[in-house]
Amino acid sequence: MCGKRGEVMQAPCIRIKMLGEFQVTVNGAVVGDSTRSNQIWNLLQYLVAFRHKVITQEELIDAMWEDGTGDPVGALKNRVYRIRNLFAQTGVPGARDVIRFSAGSYCWNNGLPCEVDAEQFEALCEKAA
């Protein structure tokens, strides 16, 4: 979990807004690019939505490339590279490891302090029930 405002934190706090317009902030700074490529953000949203799961490269390709044309493996690697660069530009230490790759699978690095509004909403709904 991320600390409250004004607290000194050991690691950067990543806040992810999934409800409404997708947005990622790190210690208050918006992670973004000037092109706002939907392909990059769609991949990031997918990885965050399934952040407690390891997703095979094939699953990601099936989810992200419906037509199967071109070089989806190369395109996937490029998108992951671009996402990591966006986090690095925001000053996230270890940004190259924000998305992990191992044994042909990708996953969000859950070792980073992260808050996802959709998860907070689900927890509050469960608590209210």
The 8 nearest C-alpha neighbors of each residue, nearest first, counted from 0:
[[1, 112, 113, 114, 2, 12, 111, 13],
 [0, 2, 12, 112, 113, 114, 3, 13],
 [1, 3, 6, 8, 0, 4, 12, 7],
 [4, 2, 6, 5, 1, 7, 8, 0],
 [5, 3, 6, 2, 7, 1, 26, 8],
 [4, 6, 3, 7, 2, 8, 26, 1],
 [7, 5, 4, 3, 2, 8, 1, 9],
 [6, 8, 5, 9, 2, 4, 3, 10],
 [9, 7, 10, 6, 2, 11, 1, 12],
 [8, 10, 7, 11, 12, 2, 112, 1],
 [11, 9, 8, 12, 112, 111, 92, 91],
 [12, 10, 26, 25, 13, 91, 8, 112],
 [11, 13, 1, 112, 26, 25, 113, 14],
 [12, 14, 25, 113, 24, 112, 114, 11],
 [15, 13, 114, 24, 23, 113, 115, 12],
 [16, 14, 23, 115, 22, 114, 17, 116],
 [15, 17, 22, 21, 116, 18, 115, 23],
 [16, 18, 21, 117, 15, 116, 19, 20],
 [19, 17, 16, 117, 20, 116, 21, 15],
 [20, 18, 21, 17, 16, 22, 117, 116],
 [19, 21, 22, 18, 17, 16, 23, 15],
 [22, 20, 17, 16, 19, 18, 23, 15],
 [23, 21, 16, 15, 20, 24, 17, 29],
 [22, 24, 15, 30, 14, 29, 16, 25],
 [25, 23, 29, 28, 14, 27, 30, 13],
 [24, 26, 13, 28, 27, 12, 11, 14],
 [25, 27, 12, 28, 11, 24, 13, 14],
 [26, 28, 25, 24, 29, 14, 12, 13],
 [29, 27, 24, 25, 26, 30, 89, 23],
 [30, 28, 24, 23, 31, 27, 25, 22],
 [31, 29, 23, 24, 89, 85, 28, 86],
 [32, 30, 29, 85, 35, 33, 23, 22],
 [31, 33, 35, 34, 85, 30, 36, 29],
 [32, 34, 35, 31, 36, 30, 85, 37],
 [33, 35, 36, 32, 31, 37, 39, 38],
 [36, 34, 32, 33, 37, 31, 40, 39],
 [35, 37, 34, 38, 39, 40, 32, 33],
 [36, 38, 40, 39, 41, 35, 42, 34],
 [39, 37, 41, 36, 40, 42, 78, 63],
 [38, 40, 42, 37, 41, 36, 78, 43],
 [39, 41, 43, 37, 42, 38, 44, 36],
 [42, 40, 44, 38, 43, 39, 37, 45],
 [43, 41, 45, 39, 40, 44, 46, 38],
 [42, 44, 40, 46, 45, 41, 47, 39],
 [45, 43, 47, 41, 42, 46, 48, 40],
 [44, 46, 42, 48, 43, 47, 41, 49],
 [45, 47, 43, 49, 44, 50, 48, 107],
 [46, 48, 50, 44, 49, 45, 43, 107],
 [49, 47, 45, 46, 50, 44, 51, 17],
 [50, 48, 46, 47, 52, 51, 45, 53],
 [51, 49, 47, 107, 52, 46, 48, 106],
 [50, 52, 49, 53, 109, 107, 106, 48],
 [51, 53, 50, 49, 54, 106, 107, 46],
 [52, 54, 106, 105, 104, 55, 51, 50],
 [55, 53, 105, 104, 106, 52, 58, 56],
 [56, 54, 104, 58, 57, 103, 105, 59],
 [55, 57, 104, 59, 58, 103, 60, 54],
 [56, 58, 60, 55, 59, 61, 54, 104],
 [59, 57, 61, 55, 60, 56, 62, 54],
 [60, 58, 62, 56, 61, 57, 63, 55],
 [59, 61, 57, 63, 64, 62, 58, 56],
 [62, 60, 58, 59, 64, 63, 57, 65],
 [61, 63, 59, 60, 64, 58, 65, 57],
 [62, 64, 60, 61, 59, 65, 42, 41],
 [65, 63, 60, 66, 67, 61, 62, 71],
 [64, 66, 67, 61, 63, 62, 60, 68],
 [65, 67, 68, 64, 69, 61, 63, 71],
 [68, 66, 64, 65, 69, 71, 61, 60],
 [69, 67, 66, 70, 71, 64, 65, 60],
 [68, 70, 71, 67, 74, 66, 73, 72],
 [69, 71, 73, 72, 74, 68, 67, 75],
 [70, 72, 74, 73, 75, 69, 60, 64],
 [73, 71, 75, 74, 70, 76, 60, 56],
 [72, 74, 76, 75, 71, 70, 77, 78],
 [73, 75, 71, 77, 72, 76, 70, 78],
 [76, 74, 78, 72, 77, 73, 71, 79],
 [75, 77, 73, 79, 74, 78, 80, 72],
 [78, 76, 74, 80, 75, 79, 73, 81],
 [77, 79, 81, 75, 80, 76, 39, 82],
 [78, 80, 82, 76, 81, 77, 83, 75],
 [81, 79, 77, 83, 78, 82, 76, 84],
 [80, 82, 84, 78, 83, 79, 77, 85],
 [83, 81, 85, 79, 84, 80, 78, 86],
 [82, 84, 95, 80, 86, 81, 85, 94],
 [85, 83, 87, 81, 82, 86, 88, 80],
 [86, 84, 82, 88, 87, 83, 81, 30],
 [85, 87, 89, 83, 84, 88, 94, 91],
 [86, 88, 84, 94, 90, 89, 91, 85],
 [89, 87, 85, 90, 86, 84, 91, 30],
 [90, 88, 86, 87, 91, 30, 85, 28],
 [91, 89, 87, 88, 92, 86, 94, 25],
 [90, 92, 94, 87, 86, 89, 93, 11],
 [93, 91, 94, 90, 87, 11, 10, 95],
 [92, 94, 95, 96, 91, 97, 87, 86],
 [95, 93, 87, 97, 96, 91, 92, 86],
 [94, 96, 83, 93, 97, 87, 98, 84],
 [95, 97, 94, 98, 93, 99, 108, 83],
 [98, 96, 94, 108, 95, 107, 99, 83],
 [99, 97, 107, 96, 108, 106, 100, 105],
 [98, 100, 106, 105, 96, 108, 107, 97],
 [99, 101, 105, 104, 106, 98, 103, 102],
 [100, 102, 104, 103, 105, 99, 106, 53],
 [101, 103, 104, 100, 105, 55, 56, 53],
 [104, 102, 101, 56, 55, 100, 105, 57],
 [105, 103, 55, 56, 54, 101, 100, 102],
 [106, 104, 100, 54, 99, 53, 55, 101],
 [105, 107, 53, 99, 98, 54, 108, 46],
 [106, 108, 98, 50, 46, 109, 99, 97],
 [109, 107, 97, 110, 98, 99, 111, 106],
 [110, 108, 111, 107, 50, 112, 113, 51],
 [109, 111, 108, 112, 113, 107, 97, 96],
 [110, 112, 109, 113, 108, 10, 97, 13],
 [113, 111, 0, 12, 1, 13, 110, 11],
 [112, 114, 13, 14, 0, 12, 111, 1],
 [115, 113, 14, 15, 0, 13, 116, 1],
 [114, 116, 15, 118, 117, 14, 16, 119],
 [115, 117, 119, 16, 118, 120, 17, 15],
 [116, 118, 120, 119, 115, 17, 18, 121],
 [119, 117, 121, 120, 116, 115, 122, 114],
 [118, 120, 116, 122, 117, 121, 123, 115],
 [119, 121, 117, 123, 118, 122, 116, 124],
 [122, 120, 124, 118, 123, 119, 117, 125],
 [121, 123, 119, 125, 120, 124, 126, 118],
 [122, 124, 126, 120, 125, 121, 127, 119],
 [125, 123, 121, 127, 126, 122, 128, 120],
 [126, 124, 128, 122, 123, 127, 121, 120],
 [125, 127, 123, 124, 128, 122, 121, 120],
 [128, 126, 124, 125, 123, 122, 121, 120],
 [127, 125, 126, 124, 123, 122, 121, 120]]
